[in-house]
Amino acid sequence: MTKTTRVMLAVLAACGASAAMAQSSVNVYGRVNTTVEHQKIGSESRSAMESNSSFIGFRGTEDLGNGLKAGFQLEGQFNSDDGSGAGGAFNFKRHSEVNLSGNFGTVRLGKFYVGSYLATADYISMHNHDTGTSADALYAYVFPDGNQLSYRSPEFGGVTAEFNYGFGEKANRTSSLPGVDLTPVLGTASVAGEHKGAFDAALNYNNGPLGLGLGYTQAKTETATFDLKEQQLGLRASYTINSLTLGAYYQYYKADADVVDTKRHAYRLAAMYTLGASEFHANVGRAQSYKGDLDGSKTSATQWTLGYNYNLSKRTKVYGYFTKINNGDDAAYGVTNAGDNFRSIAVGVRHLF
């Protein structure tokens, strides 16, 4: 090897090192969360192993200078009970975004949970991060998945704001009222039509032990015979007193169309008490019966959970819970057939990496 060749190789190596230093490394992270359960659905009982939203993710940022950063985040969900991809094939449908951030806030494009859900129901799901059979079955998530443009503001005095717009792109969308079969009204269980766009706005306030949240969503679906407009408004409050954390949310949901006009109220109360490595959890939610065109239907439901977590480390815990959903005769929250109840006794392990 000549002296000139050695010098050229050294220069190339230095250039490569400089380029690598200029970009942030990609972080790999995720969650493996698996339970063994004894379930009862209606009159049928079974034992099962369940994957509770296990996923693997990749994220990274690049410093562009002058306070501007570019970033990305990808998350793919898999079934931890058998190793298969969620829905039959591995993909990044759980979370997929590219973003730009700076002193002005953060602009995001892709697919992700909207701010109204994160500001309200997500805060109250303290036991198992709103996953698995103990997940909140009563909250109405209105925003269609994907094709989102989002802006998140910087924090001002503990307050952050987030706005999402969903591009319809004339895509097909199937919508159904949470926990209710529309067959008696429409002759079909759900509404299939063209996604005509959606909007979501949220406010979060966090100051020491006090947390407050507000979220509003609107989505439209156009069918061959009518247009459906769905709306939800949610409010949340949480407070921590030493080892005790209390939280609650309220949600108003309304579906409006030429052939059906109905609304519903729902709420949830949650508590967590920590003692060393132990966590004691309790929550109860209630969805009232639909009114309007579904007035008189027995569509109310109650869901409650008692849980215990033991944190082996900051990333690993073992836990157990008892959860139950009591449905009215015309309600189908967490089940397929209206009027069936759901119950599960579960033990599990969750590991974060």
Buried (B, 14 or more C-beta within 10 A) or exposed (E): EEEEEEEEEEEEEEEEEEEEEEEBEEEEEBBBBBBBBEBBBEEEEEEEBBBBBBBBBBBBBEEEEEEEBBBBBBBBBBBBBEEEEBEEEBBBBBBBBEBBBEEEBBBBBBBBBBBBBBBBBBBBBBBBBBBBBBBBBBBBBBBBBBBBEBBBBEEEEEBBBBBBBBBBEEEEBEBBBBBBBBEEBBEEEEBEBBBBBBBBBBBBBBEEEEBBBBBBBBBBBBBEEBBBBBBBBBBBBBBBEEEEBBBBBBBBBBBBBEBBBBBBBBBBBBBBBBEEEEBBBBBBBBBBBBBEBBEEBBBBBBBBBBBBBEBEEEEBBEBBBBBBBBBBEBBBBBBEEBEBBBBBBBEBBBBEE
